[in-house]
């Protein structure tokens, strides 16, 4: 949607400390973007996850829709 200025944030826990990195989508550093899992959330901004830890910080995985028939 934002074209060349778009970015995404990657978050992980490293040695018990939350680490966030912001990457530009069209950066030469980024060779490939691969979606590992998709989740279902009710908010556009997930800043509240920074305060949570453990299982509370998990996002419910989005399951593929069943085929009717």
N, CA, C and O atoms as a Tripos MOL2 file, in Angstrom:
@<TRIPOS>MOLECULE
protein
  276   275    69     0     0
PROTEIN
NO_CHARGES

@<TRIPOS>ATOM
      1 N           0.8060   -1.1970    0.0000 N.3       1 UNK1
      2 CA          0.0000    0.0000    0.0000 C.3       1 UNK1
      3 C           0.8480    1.2600    0.0000 C.2       1 UNK1
      4 O           0.4540    2.2750   -0.5750 O.2       1 UNK1
      5 N           1.9870    1.2050    0.6280 N.am      2 UNK2
      6 CA          2.8140    2.4050    0.7490 C.3       2 UNK2
      7 C           3.9080    2.4760   -0.2990 C.2       2 UNK2
      8 O           4.6380    3.4650   -0.3610 O.2       2 UNK2
      9 N           4.0330    1.4660   -1.1090 N.am      3 UNK3
     10 CA          5.0350    1.4890   -2.1560 C.3       3 UNK3
     11 C           6.4410    1.2980   -1.6250 C.2       3 UNK3
     12 O           6.7030    0.3690   -0.8610 O.2       3 UNK3
     13 N           7.3420    2.1740   -2.0270 N.am      4 UNK4
     14 CA          8.7490    2.0110   -1.6770 C.3       4 UNK4
     15 C           9.0520    2.3030   -0.2180 C.2       4 UNK4
     16 O          10.0980    1.8860    0.2780 O.2       4 UNK4
     17 N           8.1730    3.0050    0.4870 N.am      5 UNK5
     18 CA          8.4280    3.3300    1.8890 C.3       5 UNK5
     19 C           7.8810    2.2970    2.8580 C.2       5 UNK5
     20 O           7.9470    2.5130    4.0680 O.2       5 UNK5
     21 N           7.3430    1.1850    2.3780 N.am      6 UNK6
     22 CA          6.7290    0.2120    3.2810 C.3       6 UNK6
     23 C           7.8010   -0.5130    4.0940 C.2       6 UNK6
     24 O           8.9190   -0.7350    3.6280 O.2       6 UNK6
     25 N           7.4320   -0.8700    5.3030 N.am      7 UNK7
     26 CA          8.3450   -1.5600    6.2110 C.3       7 UNK7
     27 C           7.5540   -2.5740    7.0210 C.2       7 UNK7
     28 O           6.3270   -2.5040    7.0970 O.2       7 UNK7
     29 N           8.2690   -3.5200    7.6280 N.am      8 UNK8
     30 CA          7.6290   -4.4790    8.5170 C.3       8 UNK8
     31 C           8.5380   -4.7070    9.7150 C.2       8 UNK8
     32 O           9.7510   -4.5140    9.6380 O.2       8 UNK8
     33 N           7.9330   -5.1190   10.8210 N.am      9 UNK9
     34 CA          8.6490   -5.3210   12.0730 C.3       9 UNK9
     35 C           8.7040   -6.8030   12.3910 C.2       9 UNK9
     36 O           7.7000   -7.5080   12.2850 O.2       9 UNK9
     37 N           9.8840   -7.2740   12.7840 N.am     10 UNK10
     38 CA         10.0810   -8.6590   13.2060 C.3      10 UNK10
     39 C          10.4160   -8.6290   14.6810 C.2      10 UNK10
     40 O          11.2650   -7.8500   15.1160 O.2      10 UNK10
     41 N           9.7420   -9.4870   15.4650 N.am     11 UNK11
     42 CA          9.9480   -9.5000   16.9050 C.3      11 UNK11
     43 C          10.2750  -10.9110   17.3580 C.2      11 UNK11
     44 O           9.6660  -11.8750   16.8950 O.2      11 UNK11
     45 N          11.2380  -11.0310   18.2640 N.am     12 UNK12
     46 CA         11.5450  -12.3210   18.8660 C.3      12 UNK12
     47 C          12.1150  -12.1010   20.2540 C.2      12 UNK12
     48 O          12.5240  -10.9920   20.5990 O.2      12 UNK12
     49 N          12.1420  -13.1560   21.0440 N.am     13 UNK13
     50 CA         12.7080  -13.1070   22.3850 C.3      13 UNK13
     51 C          14.1100  -13.6910   22.3020 C.2      13 UNK13
     52 O          14.2790  -14.8440   21.9050 O.2      13 UNK13
     53 N          15.1030  -12.9160   22.6700 N.am     14 UNK14
     54 CA         16.4880  -13.3550   22.6420 C.3      14 UNK14
     55 C          17.0820  -13.2090   24.0340 C.2      14 UNK14
     56 O          17.1980  -12.0960   24.5480 O.2      14 UNK14
     57 N          17.4570  -14.3160   24.6410 N.am     15 UNK15
     58 CA         18.0150  -14.3420   26.0050 C.3      15 UNK15
     59 C          17.0690  -13.6850   27.0020 C.2      15 UNK15
     60 O          17.5090  -12.9810   27.9110 O.2      15 UNK15
     61 N          15.7790  -13.9140   26.8320 N.am     16 UNK16
     62 CA         14.7920  -13.3720   27.7600 C.3      16 UNK16
     63 C          14.4460  -11.9130   27.5290 C.2      16 UNK16
     64 O          13.6690  -11.3390   28.2920 O.2      16 UNK16
     65 N          15.0020  -11.3050   26.5000 N.am     17 UNK17
     66 CA         14.7450   -9.9000   26.2010 C.3      17 UNK17
     67 C          14.0600   -9.8150   24.8410 C.2      17 UNK17
     68 O          14.5130  -10.4330   23.8770 O.2      17 UNK17
     69 N          12.9790   -9.0550   24.7610 N.am     18 UNK18
     70 CA         12.2840   -8.8720   23.4940 C.3      18 UNK18
     71 C          13.0810   -7.9650   22.5700 C.2      18 UNK18
     72 O          13.5140   -6.8850   22.9720 O.2      18 UNK18
     73 N          13.2720   -8.4030   21.3390 N.am     19 UNK19
     74 CA         14.0420   -7.6390   20.3600 C.3      19 UNK19
     75 C          13.1640   -7.4100   19.1330 C.2      19 UNK19
     76 O          12.5870   -8.3530   18.5900 O.2      19 UNK19
     77 N          13.0660   -6.1610   18.7010 N.am     20 UNK20
     78 CA         12.3120   -5.8210   17.5010 C.3      20 UNK20
     79 C          13.2530   -5.2170   16.4730 C.2      20 UNK20
     80 O          14.0980   -4.3830   16.7990 O.2      20 UNK20
     81 N          13.0950   -5.6470   15.2260 N.am     21 UNK21
     82 CA         13.8570   -5.0530   14.1340 C.3      21 UNK21
     83 C          12.8960   -4.6260   13.0510 C.2      21 UNK21
     84 O          11.9580   -5.3530   12.7230 O.2      21 UNK21
     85 N          13.1200   -3.4610   12.4970 N.am     22 UNK22
     86 CA         12.2770   -2.9300   11.4290 C.3      22 UNK22
     87 C          13.0770   -3.0000   10.1370 C.2      22 UNK22
     88 O          14.1990   -2.5010   10.0580 O.2      22 UNK22
     89 N          12.4870   -3.6220    9.1310 N.am     23 UNK23
     90 CA         13.1290   -3.7640    7.8280 C.3      23 UNK23
     91 C          12.3070   -3.0360    6.7780 C.2      23 UNK23
     92 O          11.0770   -3.0680    6.8140 O.2      23 UNK23
     93 N          12.9770   -2.3880    5.8530 N.am     24 UNK24
     94 CA         12.3080   -1.8100    4.6990 C.3      24 UNK24
     95 C          11.9840   -2.9520    3.7340 C.2      24 UNK24
     96 O          12.8300   -3.8080    3.4760 O.2      24 UNK24
     97 N          10.7830   -2.9630    3.2110 N.am     25 UNK25
     98 CA         10.3470   -4.0650    2.3560 C.3      25 UNK25
     99 C          11.1880   -4.1600    1.0860 C.2      25 UNK25
    100 O          11.4910   -5.2620    0.6320 O.2      25 UNK25
    101 N          11.5620   -3.0400    0.5180 N.am     26 UNK26
    102 CA         12.3000   -3.0350   -0.7430 C.3      26 UNK26
    103 C          13.7910   -2.7830   -0.5280 C.2      26 UNK26
    104 O          14.4490   -2.1780   -1.3750 O.2      26 UNK26
    105 N          14.3220   -3.2450    0.6030 N.am     27 UNK27
    106 CA         15.7340   -3.0710    0.9090 C.3      27 UNK27
    107 C          16.5590   -4.1680    0.2330 C.2      27 UNK27
    108 O          16.0850   -5.2970    0.1060 O.2      27 UNK27
    109 N          17.7800   -3.8570   -0.2000 N.am     28 UNK28
    110 CA         18.6360   -4.9030   -0.7700 C.3      28 UNK28
    111 C          19.0690   -5.9340    0.2740 C.2      28 UNK28
    112 O          19.4950   -7.0320   -0.0840 O.2      28 UNK28
    113 N          18.9660   -5.5930    1.5530 N.am     29 UNK29
    114 CA         19.3120   -6.5390    2.6190 C.3      29 UNK29
    115 C          18.3010   -7.6830    2.6670 C.2      29 UNK29
    116 O          18.6570   -8.8140    2.9960 O.2      29 UNK29
    117 N          17.0440   -7.3890    2.3410 N.am     30 UNK30
    118 CA         15.9800   -8.3930    2.3950 C.3      30 UNK30
    119 C          15.9800   -9.1630    1.0810 C.2      30 UNK30
    120 O          15.6150   -8.6250    0.0350 O.2      30 UNK30
    121 N          16.3950  -10.4320    1.1430 N.am     31 UNK31
    122 CA         16.4380  -11.2530   -0.0670 C.3      31 UNK31
    123 C          15.0900  -11.8980   -0.3440 C.2      31 UNK31
    124 O          14.6630  -11.9840   -1.4950 O.2      31 UNK31
    125 N          14.4070  -12.3590    0.7290 N.am     32 UNK32
    126 CA         13.1460  -13.0710    0.5420 C.3      32 UNK32
    127 C          12.3020  -12.9110    1.7950 C.2      32 UNK32
    128 O          12.8240  -12.9260    2.9100 O.2      32 UNK32
    129 N          11.0050  -12.7580    1.6140 N.am     33 UNK33
    130 CA         10.0700  -12.6970    2.7360 C.3      33 UNK33
    131 C           9.1930  -13.9340    2.6540 C.2      33 UNK33
    132 O           8.5170  -14.1700    1.6530 O.2      33 UNK33
    133 N           9.2140  -14.7220    3.7280 N.am     34 UNK34
    134 CA          8.4470  -15.9610    3.7520 C.3      34 UNK34
    135 C           7.5410  -15.9620    4.9750 C.2      34 UNK34
    136 O           8.0120  -15.7630    6.0950 O.2      34 UNK34
    137 N           6.2570  -16.1810    4.7740 N.am     35 UNK35
    138 CA          5.2890  -16.2210    5.8700 C.3      35 UNK35
    139 C           5.3070  -17.6220    6.4570 C.2      35 UNK35
    140 O           4.9920  -18.5910    5.7670 O.2      35 UNK35
    141 N           5.6760  -17.7360    7.7330 N.am     36 UNK36
    142 CA          5.7310  -19.0350    8.4030 C.3      36 UNK36
    143 C           4.3570  -19.4540    8.9080 C.2      36 UNK36
    144 O           3.9470  -20.6010    8.7290 O.2      36 UNK36
    145 N           3.6430  -18.5150    9.5440 N.am     37 UNK37
    146 CA          2.3110  -18.7910   10.0770 C.3      37 UNK37
    147 C           1.4750  -17.5370    9.9620 C.2      37 UNK37
    148 O           2.0090  -16.4280    9.9530 O.2      37 UNK37
    149 N           0.1680  -17.7050    9.8730 N.am     38 UNK38
    150 CA         -0.7580  -16.5760    9.8710 C.3      38 UNK38
    151 C          -1.5940  -16.6510   11.1310 C.2      38 UNK38
    152 O          -1.9440  -17.7360   11.5950 O.2      38 UNK38
    153 N          -1.9140  -15.4840   11.6830 N.am     39 UNK39
    154 CA         -2.6960  -15.4520   12.9100 C.3      39 UNK39
    155 C          -3.9310  -14.5960   12.7820 C.2      39 UNK39
    156 O          -4.0380  -13.7530   11.8910 O.2      39 UNK39
    157 N          -4.8700  -14.8260   13.6930 N.am     40 UNK40
    158 CA         -6.1170  -14.0730   13.7550 C.3      40 UNK40
    159 C          -6.0260  -13.0690   14.8950 C.2      40 UNK40
    160 O          -5.8670  -13.4690   16.0480 O.2      40 UNK40
    161 N          -6.1220  -11.7880   14.6060 N.am     41 UNK41
    162 CA         -6.1240  -10.7530   15.6330 C.3      41 UNK41
    163 C          -7.2640   -9.7900   15.3620 C.2      41 UNK41
    164 O          -7.7730   -9.7190   14.2440 O.2      41 UNK41
    165 N          -7.6630   -9.0490   16.3860 N.am     42 UNK42
    166 CA         -8.7750   -8.1140   16.2440 C.3      42 UNK42
    167 C          -8.3160   -6.6660   16.2210 C.2      42 UNK42
    168 O          -9.1390   -5.7520   16.2800 O.2      42 UNK42
    169 N          -7.0100   -6.4480   16.1370 N.am     43 UNK43
    170 CA         -6.4980   -5.0930   16.1380 C.3      43 UNK43
    171 C          -5.5550   -4.8950   14.9550 C.2      43 UNK43
    172 O          -4.9460   -5.8440   14.4620 O.2      43 UNK43
    173 N          -5.4460   -3.6510   14.5130 N.am     44 UNK44
    174 CA         -4.5330   -3.3400   13.4190 C.3      44 UNK44
    175 C          -3.1080   -3.1810   13.9370 C.2      44 UNK44
    176 O          -2.1550   -3.5770   13.2670 O.2      44 UNK44
    177 N          -2.9610   -2.6040   15.1230 N.am     45 UNK45
    178 CA         -1.6460   -2.3830   15.7220 C.3      45 UNK45
    179 C          -1.4800   -3.3170   16.9060 C.2      45 UNK45
    180 O          -2.3200   -3.3360   17.8050 O.2      45 UNK45
    181 N          -0.4120   -4.0860   16.9130 N.am     46 UNK46
    182 CA         -0.2210   -5.1160   17.9310 C.3      46 UNK46
    183 C           0.7740   -4.6870   19.0060 C.2      46 UNK46
    184 O           1.5480   -5.5030   19.5060 O.2      46 UNK46
    185 N           0.7510   -3.4090   19.3550 N.am     47 UNK47
    186 CA          1.6920   -2.9000   20.3440 C.3      47 UNK47
    187 C           1.4870   -3.5350   21.7130 C.2      47 UNK47
    188 O           2.4300   -3.6030   22.5010 O.2      47 UNK47
    189 N           0.2770   -4.0020   22.0150 N.am     48 UNK48
    190 CA          0.0010   -4.5950   23.3130 C.3      48 UNK48
    191 C           0.8070   -5.8810   23.5390 C.2      48 UNK48
    192 O           0.9680   -6.3040   24.6830 O.2      48 UNK48
    193 N           1.3080   -6.5020   22.4860 N.am     49 UNK49
    194 CA          2.0880   -7.7290   22.6400 C.3      49 UNK49
    195 C           3.4280   -7.4740   23.3230 C.2      49 UNK49
    196 O           4.0200   -8.3950   23.8860 O.2      49 UNK49
    197 N           3.9050   -6.2430   23.2800 N.am     50 UNK50
    198 CA          5.1860   -5.9250   23.9180 C.3      50 UNK50
    199 C           5.1350   -6.1430   25.4200 C.2      50 UNK50
    200 O           6.1480   -6.4870   26.0290 O.2      50 UNK50
    201 N           3.9780   -5.9480   26.0210 N.am     51 UNK51
    202 CA          3.8230   -6.0750   27.4750 C.3      51 UNK51
    203 C           3.6320   -7.5240   27.9130 C.2      51 UNK51
    204 O           3.8580   -7.8500   29.0790 O.2      51 UNK51
    205 N           3.2220   -8.3910   27.0000 N.am     52 UNK52
    206 CA          2.8940   -9.7700   27.3540 C.3      52 UNK52
    207 C           4.1180  -10.6650   27.2390 C.2      52 UNK52
    208 O           5.0770  -10.3440   26.5370 O.2      52 UNK52
    209 N           4.0710  -11.8010   27.9440 N.am     53 UNK53
    210 CA          5.1630  -12.7620   27.8550 C.3      53 UNK53
    211 C           4.5960  -14.1700   27.9180 C.2      53 UNK53
    212 O           3.4670  -14.3720   28.3660 O.2      53 UNK53
    213 N           5.3680  -15.1300   27.4760 N.am     54 UNK54
    214 CA          4.9530  -16.5280   27.5340 C.3      54 UNK54
    215 C           3.7890  -16.8320   26.6140 C.2      54 UNK54
    216 O           3.6910  -16.3050   25.5050 O.2      54 UNK54
    217 N           2.8970  -17.7040   27.1060 N.am     55 UNK55
    218 CA          1.7570  -18.1210   26.2850 C.3      55 UNK55
    219 C           0.7870  -16.9840   26.0250 C.2      55 UNK55
    220 O           0.0460  -17.0230   25.0430 O.2      55 UNK55
    221 N           0.7750  -15.9810   26.8740 N.am     56 UNK56
    222 CA         -0.1290  -14.8430   26.6820 C.3      56 UNK56
    223 C           0.2390  -14.0500   25.4320 C.2      56 UNK56
    224 O          -0.6120  -13.3700   24.8590 O.2      56 UNK56
    225 N           1.4850  -14.1300   25.0100 N.am     57 UNK57
    226 CA          1.9400  -13.3670   23.8480 C.3      57 UNK57
    227 C           1.6850  -14.1040   22.5350 C.2      57 UNK57
    228 O           1.9880  -13.5800   21.4630 O.2      57 UNK57
    229 N           1.1360  -15.3010   22.6100 N.am     58 UNK58
    230 CA          0.8550  -16.0530   21.3870 C.3      58 UNK58
    231 C          -0.3820  -15.5130   20.6930 C.2      58 UNK58
    232 O          -1.3040  -15.0010   21.3280 O.2      58 UNK58
    233 N          -0.3780  -15.6370   19.3890 N.am     59 UNK59
    234 CA         -1.5330  -15.2420   18.5840 C.3      59 UNK59
    235 C          -2.1800  -16.5180   18.0700 C.2      59 UNK59
    236 O          -1.5030  -17.4330   17.6000 O.2      59 UNK59
    237 N          -3.4990  -16.5600   18.1670 N.am     60 UNK60
    238 CA         -4.2410  -17.7300   17.7070 C.3      60 UNK60
    239 C          -4.0090  -17.9120   16.2150 C.2      60 UNK60
    240 O          -4.1820  -16.9790   15.4310 O.2      60 UNK60
    241 N          -3.6170  -19.1170   15.8290 N.am     61 UNK61
    242 CA         -3.2890  -19.3760   14.4300 C.3      61 UNK61
    243 C          -4.5450  -19.4010   13.5730 C.2      61 UNK61
    244 O          -5.5780  -19.9420   13.9670 O.2      61 UNK61
    245 N          -4.4340  -18.8110   12.4070 N.am     62 UNK62
    246 CA         -5.5530  -18.7530   11.4700 C.3      62 UNK62
    247 C          -5.6030  -20.0660   10.6970 C.2      62 UNK62
    248 O          -4.6470  -20.4280   10.0120 O.2      62 UNK62
    249 N          -6.7090  -20.7660   10.8100 N.am     63 UNK63
    250 CA         -6.8580  -22.0460   10.1320 C.3      63 UNK63
    251 C          -7.5030  -21.8340    8.7650 C.2      63 UNK63
    252 O          -8.3530  -20.9580    8.6100 O.2      63 UNK63
    253 N          -7.1030  -22.6290    7.7770 N.am     64 UNK64
    254 CA         -7.7080  -22.4750    6.4490 C.3      64 UNK64
    255 C          -9.1870  -22.8470    6.4780 C.2      64 UNK64
    256 O          -9.5980  -23.7220    7.2400 O.2      64 UNK64
    257 N          -9.9770  -22.1870    5.6550 N.am     65 UNK65
    258 CA        -11.4180  -22.4320    5.6120 C.3      65 UNK65
    259 C         -11.7030  -23.8150    5.0380 C.2      65 UNK65
    260 O         -11.0120  -24.2850    4.1340 O.2      65 UNK65
    261 N         -12.7290  -24.4520    5.5790 N.am     66 UNK66
    262 CA        -13.1270  -25.7680    5.0750 C.3      66 UNK66
    263 C         -13.8560  -25.6210    3.7490 C.2      66 UNK66
    264 O         -14.5550  -24.6360    3.5120 O.2      66 UNK66
    265 N         -13.6800  -26.6070    2.9020 N.am     67 UNK67
    266 CA        -14.3840  -26.6010    1.6200 C.3      67 UNK67
    267 C         -15.7610  -27.2120    1.8140 C.2      67 UNK67
    268 O         -15.8960  -28.2740    2.4210 O.2      67 UNK67
    269 N         -16.7710  -26.5470    1.3040 N.am     68 UNK68
    270 CA        -18.1440  -27.0660    1.3630 C.3      68 UNK68
    271 C         -18.3240  -28.1100    0.2650 C.2      68 UNK68
    272 O         -17.8450  -27.9270   -0.8550 O.2      68 UNK68
    273 N         -19.0130  -29.2010    0.5840 N.am     69 UNK69
    274 CA        -19.2820  -30.1470   -0.4810 C.3      69 UNK69
    275 C         -19.2010  -31.5120   -0.0900 C.2      69 UNK69
    276 O         -19.4100  -32.4030   -0.9130 O.2      69 UNK69
@<TRIPOS>BOND
     1     1     2 1
     2     2     3 1
     3     3     4 2
     4     3     5 am
     5     5     6 1
     6     6     7 1
     7     7     8 2
     8     7     9 am
     9     9    10 1
    10    10    11 1
    11    11    12 2
    12    11    13 am
    13    13    14 1
    14    14    15 1
    15    15    16 2
    16    15    17 am
    17    17    18 1
    18    18    19 1
    19    19    20 2
    20    19    21 am
    21    21    22 1
    22    22    23 1
    23    23    24 2
    24    23    25 am
    25    25    26 1
    26    26    27 1
    27    27    28 2
    28    27    29 am
    29    29    30 1
    30    30    31 1
    31    31    32 2
    32    31    33 am
    33    33    34 1
    34    34    35 1
    35    35    36 2
    36    35    37 am
    37    37    38 1
    38    38    39 1
    39    39    40 2
    40    39    41 am
    41    41    42 1
    42    42    43 1
    43    43    44 2
    44    43    45 am
    45    45    46 1
    46    46    47 1
    47    47    48 2
    48    47    49 am
    49    49    50 1
    50    50    51 1
    51    51    52 2
    52    51    53 am
    53    53    54 1
    54    54    55 1
    55    55    56 2
    56    55    57 am
    57    57    58 1
    58    58    59 1
    59    59    60 2
    60    59    61 am
    61    61    62 1
    62    62    63 1
    63    63    64 2
    64    63    65 am
    65    65    66 1
    66    66    67 1
    67    67    68 2
    68    67    69 am
    69    69    70 1
    70    70    71 1
    71    71    72 2
    72    71    73 am
    73    73    74 1
    74    74    75 1
    75    75    76 2
    76    75    77 am
    77    77    78 1
    78    78    79 1
    79    79    80 2
    80    79    81 am
    81    81    82 1
    82    82    83 1
    83    83    84 2
    84    83    85 am
    85    85    86 1
    86    86    87 1
    87    87    88 2
    88    87    89 am
    89    89    90 1
    90    90    91 1
    91    91    92 2
    92    91    93 am
    93    93    94 1
    94    94    95 1
    95    95    96 2
    96    95    97 am
    97    97    98 1
    98    98    99 1
    99    99   100 2
   100    99   101 am
   101   101   102 1
   102   102   103 1
   103   103   104 2
   104   103   105 am
   105   105   106 1
   106   106   107 1
   107   107   108 2
   108   107   109 am
   109   109   110 1
   110   110   111 1
   111   111   112 2
   112   111   113 am
   113   113   114 1
   114   114   115 1
   115   115   116 2
   116   115   117 am
   117   117   118 1
   118   118   119 1
   119   119   120 2
   120   119   121 am
   121   121   122 1
   122   122   123 1
   123   123   124 2
   124   123   125 am
   125   125   126 1
   126   126   127 1
   127   127   128 2
   128   127   129 am
   129   129   130 1
   130   130   131 1
   131   131   132 2
   132   131   133 am
   133   133   134 1
   134   134   135 1
   135   135   136 2
   136   135   137 am
   137   137   138 1
   138   138   139 1
   139   139   140 2
   140   139   141 am
   141   141   142 1
   142   142   143 1
   143   143   144 2
   144   143   145 am
   145   145   146 1
   146   146   147 1
   147   147   148 2
   148   147   149 am
   149   149   150 1
   150   150   151 1
   151   151   152 2
   152   151   153 am
   153   153   154 1
   154   154   155 1
   155   155   156 2
   156   155   157 am
   157   157   158 1
   158   158   159 1
   159   159   160 2
   160   159   161 am
   161   161   162 1
   162   162   163 1
   163   163   164 2
   164   163   165 am
   165   165   166 1
   166   166   167 1
   167   167   168 2
   168   167   169 am
   169   169   170 1
   170   170   171 1
   171   171   172 2
   172   171   173 am
   173   173   174 1
   174   174   175 1
   175   175   176 2
   176   175   177 am
   177   177   178 1
   178   178   179 1
   179   179   180 2
   180   179   181 am
   181   181   182 1
   182   182   183 1
   183   183   184 2
   184   183   185 am
   185   185   186 1
   186   186   187 1
   187   187   188 2
   188   187   189 am
   189   189   190 1
   190   190   191 1
   191   191   192 2
   192   191   193 am
   193   193   194 1
   194   194   195 1
   195   195   196 2
   196   195   197 am
   197   197   198 1
   198   198   199 1
   199   199   200 2
   200   199   201 am
   201   201   202 1
   202   202   203 1
   203   203   204 2
   204   203   205 am
   205   205   206 1
   206   206   207 1
   207   207   208 2
   208   207   209 am
   209   209   210 1
   210   210   211 1
   211   211   212 2
   212   211   213 am
   213   213   214 1
   214   214   215 1
   215   215   216 2
   216   215   217 am
   217   217   218 1
   218   218   219 1
   219   219   220 2
   220   219   221 am
   221   221   222 1
   222   222   223 1
   223   223   224 2
   224   223   225 am
   225   225   226 1
   226   226   227 1
   227   227   228 2
   228   227   229 am
   229   229   230 1
   230   230   231 1
   231   231   232 2
   232   231   233 am
   233   233   234 1
   234   234   235 1
   235   235   236 2
   236   235   237 am
   237   237   238 1
   238   238   239 1
   239   239   240 2
   240   239   241 am
   241   241   242 1
   242   242   243 1
   243   243   244 2
   244   243   245 am
   245   245   246 1
   246   246   247 1
   247   247   248 2
   248   247   249 am
   249   249   250 1
   250   250   251 1
   251   251   252 2
   252   251   253 am
   253   253   254 1
   254   254   255 1
   255   255   256 2
   256   255   257 am
   257   257   258 1
   258   258   259 1
   259   259   260 2
   260   259   261 am
   261   261   262 1
   262   262   263 1
   263   263   264 2
   264   263   265 am
   265   265   266 1
   266   266   267 1
   267   267   268 2
   268   267   269 am
   269   269   270 1
   270   270   271 1
   271   271   272 2
   272   271   273 am
   273   273   274 1
   274   274   275 1
   275   275   276 2
@<TRIPOS>SUBSTRUCTURE
     1 UNK1         2 RESIDUE 1 A UNK
     2 UNK2         6 RESIDUE 1 A UNK
     3 UNK3        10 RESIDUE 1 A UNK
     4 UNK4        14 RESIDUE 1 A UNK
     5 UNK5        18 RESIDUE 1 A UNK
     6 UNK6        22 RESIDUE 1 A UNK
     7 UNK7        26 RESIDUE 1 A UNK
     8 UNK8        30 RESIDUE 1 A UNK
     9 UNK9        34 RESIDUE 1 A UNK
    10 UNK10       38 RESIDUE 1 A UNK
    11 UNK11       42 RESIDUE 1 A UNK
    12 UNK12       46 RESIDUE 1 A UNK
    13 UNK13       50 RESIDUE 1 A UNK
    14 UNK14       54 RESIDUE 1 A UNK
    15 UNK15       58 RESIDUE 1 A UNK
    16 UNK16       62 RESIDUE 1 A UNK
    17 UNK17       66 RESIDUE 1 A UNK
    18 UNK18       70 RESIDUE 1 A UNK
    19 UNK19       74 RESIDUE 1 A UNK
    20 UNK20       78 RESIDUE 1 A UNK
    21 UNK21       82 RESIDUE 1 A UNK
    22 UNK22       86 RESIDUE 1 A UNK
    23 UNK23       90 RESIDUE 1 A UNK
    24 UNK24       94 RESIDUE 1 A UNK
    25 UNK25       98 RESIDUE 1 A UNK
    26 UNK26      102 RESIDUE 1 A UNK
    27 UNK27      106 RESIDUE 1 A UNK
    28 UNK28      110 RESIDUE 1 A UNK
    29 UNK29      114 RESIDUE 1 A UNK
    30 UNK30      118 RESIDUE 1 A UNK
    31 UNK31      122 RESIDUE 1 A UNK
    32 UNK32      126 RESIDUE 1 A UNK
    33 UNK33      130 RESIDUE 1 A UNK
    34 UNK34      134 RESIDUE 1 A UNK
    35 UNK35      138 RESIDUE 1 A UNK
    36 UNK36      142 RESIDUE 1 A UNK
    37 UNK37      146 RESIDUE 1 A UNK
    38 UNK38      150 RESIDUE 1 A UNK
    39 UNK39      154 RESIDUE 1 A UNK
    40 UNK40      158 RESIDUE 1 A UNK
    41 UNK41      162 RESIDUE 1 A UNK
    42 UNK42      166 RESIDUE 1 A UNK
    43 UNK43      170 RESIDUE 1 A UNK
    44 UNK44      174 RESIDUE 1 A UNK
    45 UNK45      178 RESIDUE 1 A UNK
    46 UNK46      182 RESIDUE 1 A UNK
    47 UNK47      186 RESIDUE 1 A UNK
    48 UNK48      190 RESIDUE 1 A UNK
    49 UNK49      194 RESIDUE 1 A UNK
    50 UNK50      198 RESIDUE 1 A UNK
    51 UNK51      202 RESIDUE 1 A UNK
    52 UNK52      206 RESIDUE 1 A UNK
    53 UNK53      210 RESIDUE 1 A UNK
    54 UNK54      214 RESIDUE 1 A UNK
    55 UNK55      218 RESIDUE 1 A UNK
    56 UNK56      222 RESIDUE 1 A UNK
    57 UNK57      226 RESIDUE 1 A UNK
    58 UNK58      230 RESIDUE 1 A UNK
    59 UNK59      234 RESIDUE 1 A UNK
    60 UNK60      238 RESIDUE 1 A UNK
    61 UNK61      242 RESIDUE 1 A UNK
    62 UNK62      246 RESIDUE 1 A UNK
    63 UNK63      250 RESIDUE 1 A UNK
    64 UNK64      254 RESIDUE 1 A UNK
    65 UNK65      258 RESIDUE 1 A UNK
    66 UNK66      262 RESIDUE 1 A UNK
    67 UNK67      266 RESIDUE 1 A UNK
    68 UNK68      270 RESIDUE 1 A UNK
    69 UNK69      274 RESIDUE 1 A UNK
